[in-house]
Amino acid sequence: MSDEIIVRDSNGTQLKDGDSVTLIKDLKVKGTSETIKRGTVVKNIRLTDDTDTFECNTKQVKGLVLRAEFVKKA
């Protein structure tokens, strides 16, 4: 058995460290007044220990954790 964590985007495509993803809906960022718009490309994602989330940086917010169900692989 493999202990590798598999993260899949909204289309079921497997994501890996360093991939670029595109947001499929507007997301309001908790704790800020920022909204990241649909179509925003997020580059160089970092997978976490959770199969549903990953870490990334955007122009507006650094150290953001996004749910994989709201993105598709670019």
MARDO-926163 format. One line per field, with one value per atom (N, C-alpha, C): residue number from 0; residue in three letters; atom name; z, y, x. Coordinates in nm, 2 decimals. Layout:
N
bake c(NUM/...) $
nulo c(ALA/...) $
fipa c(CA/...) $
pz c(Z/...) $
py c(Y/...) $
px c(X/...) $
! end
This chain:
74
bake c(0/0/0/1/1/1/2/2/2/3/3/3/4/4/4/5/5/5/6/6/6/7/7/7/8/8/8/9/9/9/10/10/10/11/11/11/12/12/12/13/13/13/14/14/14/15/15/15/16/16/16/17/17/17/18/18/18/19/19/19/20/20/20/21/21/21/22/22/22/23/23/23/24/24/24/25/25/25/26/26/26/27/27/27/28/28/28/29/29/29/30/30/30/31/31/31/32/32/32/33/33/33/34/34/34/35/35/35/36/36/36/37/37/37/38/38/38/39/39/39/40/40/40/41/41/41/42/42/42/43/43/43/44/44/44/45/45/45/46/46/46/47/47/47/48/48/48/49/49/49/50/50/50/51/51/51/52/52/52/53/53/53/54/54/54/55/55/55/56/56/56/57/57/57/58/58/58/59/59/59/60/60/60/61/61/61/62/62/62/63/63/63/64/64/64/65/65/65/66/66/66/67/67/67/68/68/68/69/69/69/70/70/70/71/71/71/72/72/72/73/73/73) $
nulo c(MET/MET/MET/SER/SER/SER/ASP/ASP/ASP/GLU/GLU/GLU/ILE/ILE/ILE/ILE/ILE/ILE/VAL/VAL/VAL/ARG/ARG/ARG/ASP/ASP/ASP/SER/SER/SER/ASN/ASN/ASN/GLY/GLY/GLY/THR/THR/THR/GLN/GLN/GLN/LEU/LEU/LEU/LYS/LYS/LYS/ASP/ASP/ASP/GLY/GLY/GLY/ASP/ASP/ASP/SER/SER/SER/VAL/VAL/VAL/THR/THR/THR/LEU/LEU/LEU/ILE/ILE/ILE/LYS/LYS/LYS/ASP/ASP/ASP/LEU/LEU/LEU/LYS/LYS/LYS/VAL/VAL/VAL/LYS/LYS/LYS/GLY/GLY/GLY/THR/THR/THR/SER/SER/SER/GLU/GLU/GLU/THR/THR/THR/ILE/ILE/ILE/LYS/LYS/LYS/ARG/ARG/ARG/GLY/GLY/GLY/THR/THR/THR/VAL/VAL/VAL/VAL/VAL/VAL/LYS/LYS/LYS/ASN/ASN/ASN/ILE/ILE/ILE/ARG/ARG/ARG/LEU/LEU/LEU/THR/THR/THR/ASP/ASP/ASP/ASP/ASP/ASP/THR/THR/THR/ASP/ASP/ASP/THR/THR/THR/PHE/PHE/PHE/GLU/GLU/GLU/CYS/CYS/CYS/ASN/ASN/ASN/THR/THR/THR/LYS/LYS/LYS/GLN/GLN/GLN/VAL/VAL/VAL/LYS/LYS/LYS/GLY/GLY/GLY/LEU/LEU/LEU/VAL/VAL/VAL/LEU/LEU/LEU/ARG/ARG/ARG/ALA/ALA/ALA/GLU/GLU/GLU/PHE/PHE/PHE/VAL/VAL/VAL/LYS/LYS/LYS/LYS/LYS/LYS/ALA/ALA/ALA) $
fipa c(N/CA/C/N/CA/C/N/CA/C/N/CA/C/N/CA/C/N/CA/C/N/CA/C/N/CA/C/N/CA/C/N/CA/C/N/CA/C/N/CA/C/N/CA/C/N/CA/C/N/CA/C/N/CA/C/N/CA/C/N/CA/C/N/CA/C/N/CA/C/N/CA/C/N/CA/C/N/CA/C/N/CA/C/N/CA/C/N/CA/C/N/CA/C/N/CA/C/N/CA/C/N/CA/C/N/CA/C/N/CA/C/N/CA/C/N/CA/C/N/CA/C/N/CA/C/N/CA/C/N/CA/C/N/CA/C/N/CA/C/N/CA/C/N/CA/C/N/CA/C/N/CA/C/N/CA/C/N/CA/C/N/CA/C/N/CA/C/N/CA/C/N/CA/C/N/CA/C/N/CA/C/N/CA/C/N/CA/C/N/CA/C/N/CA/C/N/CA/C/N/CA/C/N/CA/C/N/CA/C/N/CA/C/N/CA/C/N/CA/C/N/CA/C/N/CA/C/N/CA/C/N/CA/C/N/CA/C/N/CA/C/N/CA/C/N/CA/C/N/CA/C/N/CA/C/N/CA/C) $
pz c(0.00/0.00/0.00/-0.06/-0.07/0.03/0.10/0.19/0.12/-0.01/-0.09/-0.08/-0.06/-0.05/-0.19/-0.24/-0.38/-0.36/-0.42/-0.43/-0.57/-0.58/-0.71/-0.72/-0.84/-0.86/-0.89/-0.93/-0.95/-1.06/-1.15/-1.27/-1.24/-1.13/-1.10/-1.14/-1.19/-1.23/-1.11/-1.10/-0.99/-0.99/-0.87/-0.86/-0.79/-0.83/-0.77/-0.73/-0.64/-0.60/-0.72/-0.72/-0.83/-0.95/-0.94/-1.05/-1.05/-1.16/-1.16/-1.17/-1.10/-1.11/-1.13/-1.18/-1.21/-1.12/-1.06/-0.97/-1.06/-1.02/-1.09/-1.04/-0.92/-0.87/-0.78/-0.76/-0.68/-0.53/-0.46/-0.33/-0.24/-0.13/-0.03/0.07/0.10/0.19/0.33/0.42/0.56/0.62/0.71/0.78/0.71/0.58/0.50/0.43/0.36/0.28/0.13/0.11/-0.03/-0.09/-0.22/-0.29/-0.41/-0.42/-0.54/-0.64/-0.76/-0.87/-0.94/-1.00/-1.09/-1.20/-1.24/-1.36/-1.31/-1.19/-1.14/-1.14/-1.20/-1.21/-1.09/-1.01/-0.90/-0.94/-0.93/-0.97/-0.85/-0.87/-0.78/-0.65/-0.65/-0.53/-0.45/-0.32/-0.23/-0.17/-0.18/-0.12/0.03/0.10/0.24/0.28/0.41/0.45/0.44/0.39/0.37/0.22/0.19/0.05/-0.02/0.06/0.01/-0.01/0.05/0.05/0.00/-0.04/-0.07/-0.04/-0.02/0.01/-0.12/-0.12/-0.24/-0.20/-0.29/-0.28/-0.39/-0.37/-0.48/-0.46/-0.56/-0.55/-0.43/-0.40/-0.29/-0.15/-0.14/-0.01/-0.02/0.08/0.09/0.19/0.17/0.26/0.26/0.15/0.14/0.13/0.20/0.19/0.11/0.00/-0.09/-0.09/-0.10/-0.12/-0.27/-0.29/-0.43/-0.51/-0.45/-0.52/-0.59/-0.56/-0.62/-0.73/-0.77/-0.88/-0.98/-1.10/-1.20/-1.25/-1.29/-1.33/-1.45/-1.45/-1.57/-1.68) $
py c(-0.12/0.00/0.12/0.23/0.35/0.45/0.53/0.63/0.77/0.77/0.89/0.95/1.08/1.15/1.20/1.17/1.20/1.31/1.43/1.54/1.56/1.57/1.58/1.71/1.77/1.89/1.87/1.97/1.95/1.86/1.84/1.75/1.61/1.59/1.45/1.44/1.54/1.53/1.54/1.45/1.45/1.57/1.64/1.75/1.71/1.78/1.75/1.88/1.87/1.99/2.07/2.20/2.28/2.30/2.24/2.25/2.39/2.44/2.56/2.52/2.60/2.57/2.70/2.69/2.80/2.79/2.90/2.90/2.89/2.81/2.80/2.88/2.95/3.03/3.14/3.25/3.36/3.31/3.33/3.29/3.41/3.42/3.52/3.46/3.54/3.49/3.53/3.43/3.45/3.54/3.63/3.71/3.83/3.85/3.97/4.02/4.13/4.18/4.14/4.06/4.02/3.91/3.92/3.82/3.78/3.65/3.60/3.56/3.62/3.61/3.48/3.43/3.31/3.34/3.24/3.25/3.28/3.32/3.35/3.23/3.24/3.13/3.14/3.03/3.01/2.92/2.97/2.88/2.83/2.72/2.66/2.62/2.53/2.49/2.39/2.38/2.29/2.20/2.07/1.98/1.98/1.95/1.94/1.79/1.76/1.63/1.59/1.69/1.67/1.64/1.55/1.51/1.62/1.71/1.81/1.95/1.97/2.11/2.11/2.24/2.26/2.41/2.44/2.57/2.64/2.77/2.85/3.00/3.07/3.22/3.28/3.39/3.47/3.61/3.70/3.84/3.91/3.87/3.93/3.88/3.74/3.67/3.57/3.58/3.48/3.37/3.25/3.14/3.10/3.10/3.07/2.92/2.87/2.73/2.72/2.65/2.64/2.49/2.48/2.35/2.31/2.18/2.14/2.14/2.13/2.13/2.26/2.37/2.50/2.53/2.44/2.47/2.36/2.39/2.29/2.31/2.20/2.21/2.29/2.38/2.47/2.41) $
px c(0.08/0.00/0.09/0.04/0.11/0.05/0.14/0.09/0.09/0.11/0.10/-0.04/-0.05/-0.17/-0.21/-0.33/-0.37/-0.47/-0.44/-0.54/-0.59/-0.72/-0.78/-0.86/-0.86/-0.93/-1.08/-1.15/-1.30/-1.33/-1.24/-1.26/-1.21/-1.14/-1.09/-0.95/-0.88/-0.74/-0.65/-0.55/-0.46/-0.37/-0.35/-0.27/-0.14/-0.03/0.10/0.17/0.27/0.34/0.39/0.38/0.43/0.33/0.22/0.12/0.06/0.00/-0.08/-0.23/-0.31/-0.45/-0.53/-0.65/-0.74/-0.86/-0.90/-1.02/-1.15/-1.25/-1.37/-1.48/-1.46/-1.56/-1.50/-1.57/-1.51/-1.51/-1.40/-1.38/-1.35/-1.43/-1.40/-1.30/-1.19/-1.09/-1.13/-1.14/-1.17/-1.06/-1.11/-1.02/-0.97/-1.01/-0.97/-1.09/-1.07/-1.18/-1.16/-1.06/-1.03/-1.12/-1.15/-1.22/-1.13/-1.10/-1.02/-1.12/-1.11/-1.20/-1.19/-1.30/-1.30/-1.21/-1.13/-1.04/-0.90/-0.88/-0.74/-0.66/-0.54/-0.44/-0.35/-0.34/-0.25/-0.14/-0.02/0.10/0.17/0.24/0.33/0.26/0.16/0.08/0.17/0.14/0.21/0.10/0.11/0.02/0.03/-0.08/-0.07/-0.10/-0.11/-0.14/-0.29/-0.37/-0.51/-0.54/-0.63/-0.66/-0.75/-0.81/-0.90/-0.84/-0.72/-0.67/-0.52/-0.48/-0.34/-0.31/-0.18/-0.13/-0.09/-0.10/-0.06/-0.04/0.02/0.03/-0.04/-0.11/-0.17/-0.12/-0.15/-0.10/-0.16/-0.29/-0.36/-0.32/-0.31/-0.29/-0.18/-0.09/0.02/-0.01/0.03/0.00/-0.14/-0.21/-0.35/-0.37/-0.47/-0.51/-0.64/-0.64/-0.76/-0.81/-0.94/-1.00/-0.99/-0.95/-0.93/-1.06/-1.18/-1.30/-1.34/-1.26/-1.29/-1.19/-1.10/-1.00/-1.00/-0.94/-0.92/-0.77/-0.71/-0.57/-0.56/-0.46/-0.44/-0.36) $
! end
